[in-house]
Amino acid sequence: MSSSTDSRKSPAKVTFSHLTQNNIGVVRKLNSVLFPVKYAEKYYKDILALEVEEFCQLVYYNDIPVGNFTCRLESESKGRTSLYLMTMGILAPYRSRGVGSQVMKKLLDSVTQSQSPKIDRIYLHVQISNTAGRAFYERHGFREAGLHKDYYKKIQPRDAWILEKVFADSSTS
């Protein structure tokens, strides 16, 4: 038995930190490994905005940066606000350890606690070939809202599922 293996399997410590000018380089590096696209400078500028601070964070596993999630707020008709989950990724060696579920819990808690603005729904795109990704989001209460043809321009397959989670409107009587 390896001395580095603990038979008690103590839970990993997953923590989060807001994105700053000091750690944006870590986000860039993670994104280059996690995602098959290169993000524009505007993306990195936008995810540092104060209004998305709770919805754009680095993810640490036992103090090691292993992923991130980034979102943007979108104003819709009738004063409604949506949160678009632009990216959520965890490095491969840290998957299947419950990290993604802790990330989703953190994000959904931030959404339900947000009062200004009050967020009515969260949505995202999942490449149609990513069945594991789709299943992950469905386990967390997301449902199919549509199919976006040719969503991806530089990767195959180009189509993406639109998945959403709608939050109950507490202001209705």
Buried (B, 14 or more C-beta within 10 A) or exposed (E): EEEEEEEEEEEBEBBBBEBEEEBBEBBEEBBEEBEEEEBEEEBBEBBBEEEBBBBBBBBBBEEEBBBBBBBBBEEEEEEBBBBBBBBBBBBEEBBEBBBBEBBBEBBBEBBEEBEEBBBBBBBBBBBBEBEEBBEBBBEBBBEEBEEBEEBBEEEEEBBBBBBBBBBEEEEEE
